[in-house]
Amino acid sequence: MQTTTLNHNSTDIGNYWQWQGHDIYYVKSGDRREGLPPLLLVHGFGASTDHWRKNIAELQKEFEVWAIDLLGFGRSAKPVLQYGGDLWRDQLQAFITEVIQQPAVLAGNSLGGYSSLCLASYHPDSAKGLILLNSAGPFSDALAASKSNPIQKLIRTVLLQSWASYLLFQYVRRRQNIRKTLEKVYLDQSAVTDQLVEDIYRPSCDRGAPQVFASVFKTPQGDSVDKLLASVNCPLLMLWGEGDPWMKCKERGEKFKQYYQNLTEYYLQAGHCPHDEIPEQVNQLIRDWVREKSVENCKES
């Protein structure tokens, strides 16, 4: 298996894996270490392995690190499918089984956090640990409320129309709008670089990208977070960028603790993507937590 040493500016240095007839892009860096599980990094909606560049560059010094582009995003294929947590859960499970070939600690941001949680819930033997960074996904009460909200129903009905979702996609994918969105969800504006904007813009030009975007509105809601947590049995680290305007982090943090008490959490001065905005802090927290849990596992065995 090819291993690549990354720096903060590395791009296009990964490999492709075939899953269900589709090309899946991934990056591997660092060497497997005795007593330490591999790390698998999973990006959020609209992002890719590029979003983990700053983390891989440091974590590879101590861990075997993998990052993957979910089907429909980044450099992976964008076929016409029904996209959702179940699909990405199965992709991650197959990747761990066929490529990594060893249970991993999954670290997921936003949508990647929800997909990683789905994997840990349905395939607990594949997850040595779970690190969720501003993780997406509804709890049961929010899911019920959204179904009865007339405004949300109307918006969803409109966006189910192919012309409406296409026009919205063409609007949000403009570079200036990508930058505006990032500036709203990052506390540190200097972290919103031209390279970051380009990393998100580039995959939107791929054939099939508009259909992937539209599929999000057509896909039925997946399992609630509380239902998923009921089947998780691995250690859980929650990292919250508390300046995230899209999430009420304190409220969500309390709900996670309500349904899963075996967790460690930190609230950080960052927005929706703390791993990219404050990578030094996030890398250190991941490094310390994984080592601590690995030592605990050794003592138990």
Secondary structure by P-SEA (a helix, b strand, c coil): cbbbbbcccccccccccccccbbbbbcccccccccbbbbbbbbccccccccccccccccccccbbbbbbcccccccccccccccaaaaaaaaaaaaacccccccbbbbcaaaaaaaaaaaaaccccccbbbbccbbbbcaaaaaaaaacaaaaaaaaaaccaaaaaaaaaaaacaaaaaaaaaaaccccccccaaaaaaaaaaaaccaaaaaaaaaaaccccccaaaaaaacccbbbbbbcccccccaaaaaaaaaaaacccbbbbbcccccccccccaaaaaaaaaaaaaaaaaaaaaac
